[in-house]
């Protein structure tokens, strides 16, 4: 299946299986993909604003610069997807019930996202906007947080021991307030503050 730059508003693809589809720049605003399976292919720069992606599974899909503003992501799975620069602001779900294991969310927009209790593995969040996000009790394993904007994020109980925190600066302690870090990470933070760790 190949469809470029087209796509009716509110299209229903519920429970569909899409393999190796090129839907680059497709307008799927308000589409229903409830229970859909999307494998490989591209949804790069696609507009999935306000789409219902409940129970959908995306595997190996390029979602770079896709707009998922206001999308319903209840039990949605993104596995090994390229989501560089994706806009996930205004997600609709009562709690974090979507997963993004093995994905690249570099430069993604997740400002003010409710991600409490989020469990992610092998996710690149480099230079992503997580400002104001609720990451309390989140667990980030083998994740990259290099250059990630964590201004005003809530990190109480967030387990960052398995995360690459990137460059440690004197501002880092304030940004990571309440987070759980490893002894090695704590030493790096102390060194950034000019403290000698023995």
C-alpha positions in Angstrom: 0.0 0.0 0.0 1.4 3.5 -0.9 -0.4 6.7 -0.2 1.4 10.1 -0.2 0.2 13.4 1.0 -3.4 12.3 0.9 -5.8 10.7 3.3 -9.3 11.7 4.3 -9.9 13.3 7.7 -11.1 10.7 10.2 -10.3 7.7 8.1 -11.0 4.4 9.9 -8.1 1.9 9.8 -9.1 0.1 13.0 -7.6 -3.5 13.3 -5.9 -3.1 9.9 -2.4 -4.5 9.3 -0.1 -2.2 7.3 3.2 -3.6 6.2 6.0 -1.6 4.5 3.6 1.3 3.7 4.9 4.7 2.6 2.5 7.1 4.3 5.0 10.0 4.4 3.3 13.4 4.9 -0.1 11.7 4.9 -2.9 13.6 6.7 -4.5 11.2 9.1 -5.9 13.8 11.5 -8.5 12.2 13.7 -8.0 8.8 12.1 -9.0 5.6 13.9 -6.2 3.1 14.1 -7.6 1.3 17.1 -6.0 -2.2 17.2 -4.0 -1.6 14.0 -0.6 -3.2 13.4 1.9 -1.1 11.4 5.2 -2.8 10.5 8.2 -1.0 8.9 7.4 1.6 6.3 7.1 5.4 6.9 4.7 7.8 8.6 7.4 10.5 8.6 5.9 14.0 8.8 2.4 12.4 8.9 -0.3 14.3 10.7 -1.8 12.0 13.3 -3.2 14.8 15.4 -6.2 13.7 17.5 -5.9 10.1 16.1 -7.2 7.1 18.1 -4.2 4.8 18.3 -5.6 2.7 21.2 -4.1 -0.8 21.2 -2.1 -0.1 18.0 1.4 -1.6 17.5 4.1 0.2 15.5 7.2 -1.8 14.8 10.2 -0.5 12.9 8.2 2.5 11.6 9.7 5.9 10.7 7.6 8.4 12.5 10.2 11.2 12.3 8.6 14.7 12.7 5.1 13.1 12.8 2.4 15.1 14.6 0.7 13.1 17.3 -0.7 16.1 19.1 -3.7 15.1 21.1 -3.5 11.5 20.0 -5.0 8.8 22.1 -2.2 6.5 23.1 -3.9 4.0 25.4 -2.0 0.7 25.3 -0.2 1.8 22.1 3.2 0.1 21.5 6.1 1.7 19.6 8.9 -0.8 19.2 12.2 0.1 17.4 10.7 3.1 15.8 12.4 6.2 14.5 10.5 9.1 16.2 13.0 11.9 15.8 11.4 15.3 16.3 7.9 13.7 16.7 5.4 16.0 18.5 3.6 14.2 21.3 2.2 17.2 23.1 -1.3 17.0 24.4 -1.5 13.2 24.4 -4.9 11.9 25.5 -4.8 9.1 28.1 -5.6 8.9 31.8 -2.2 7.4 32.6 1.0 6.4 30.8 -0.1 3.2 29.0 2.0 3.5 25.9 5.5 2.1 25.4 8.4 3.2 23.3 11.0 0.5 23.7 14.1 0.7 21.5 12.9 3.9 19.9 14.7 7.2 19.0 12.8 10.1 20.4 15.7 12.5 19.9 14.4 16.1 19.5 10.8 14.9 20.3 8.3 17.2 22.0 6.9 15.8 25.2 6.5 19.0 27.1 4.1 18.8 30.1 3.5 15.1 29.3 2.0 13.0 32.1 4.6 10.2 32.1 4.4 9.1 35.8 5.5 5.5 36.2 6.7 5.3 32.6 9.0 2.3 32.0 11.2 2.6 28.9 14.2 0.7 27.7 16.8 1.6 25.0 15.2 4.9 24.2 17.1 7.9 22.9 15.7 11.1 24.4 18.6 13.2 23.4 17.7 16.9 23.0 14.0 16.0 23.5 11.7 18.5 25.2 10.5 17.0 28.5 10.1 20.4 30.2 7.3 20.3 32.8 6.8 16.6 32.3 5.7 14.4 35.2 8.3 11.7 35.3 7.7 10.7 38.9 8.6 7.0 39.5 9.6 6.5 35.9 12.3 4.0 35.1 14.6 4.8 32.2 16.9 1.8 31.4 19.7 2.2 28.8 18.2 5.5 27.8 20.0 8.6 26.6 19.2 12.0 28.2 22.0 14.0 26.5 20.8 17.6 26.1 17.3 16.7 27.2 15.3 19.7 28.4 14.1 18.7 31.9 13.3 22.2 33.2 10.5 22.1 35.7 10.1 18.3 35.1 8.9 16.3 38.2 11.5 13.6 38.9 10.6 12.4 42.4 11.4 8.7 42.6 12.4 8.5 38.9 15.1 5.8 38.4 17.8 7.2 36.2 20.5 4.8 37.2 20.6 3.1 33.8 20.4 6.4 31.8 23.2 8.4 30.1 22.8 11.8 31.6 25.1 13.5 29.1 27.2 16.5 30.0 26.9 17.2 33.8 26.7 21.0 34.5 26.3 23.0 37.7 22.6 23.1 36.8 22.2 19.3 36.7 21.5 18.8 40.5 18.5 21.2 40.4 17.2 19.5 37.3 17.5 16.0 38.7 16.1 16.9 42.2 14.3 13.8 43.6 15.6 11.4 41.0 17.4 8.1 41.9 21.0 8.0 40.4 23.9 5.6 40.7 27.0 6.3 42.8 29.0 6.9 39.6 26.4 9.4 38.4 26.4 11.1 41.8 30.2 11.4 41.6 30.0 13.0 38.2 27.5 15.5 39.6 29.7 16.3 42.5 32.7 16.9 40.2 30.6 19.3 38.1 30.0 21.2 41.3 33.7 21.4 42.0 33.6 18.9 44.8 36.3 16.4 45.3 35.0 12.8 45.7 37.3 10.4 47.6 
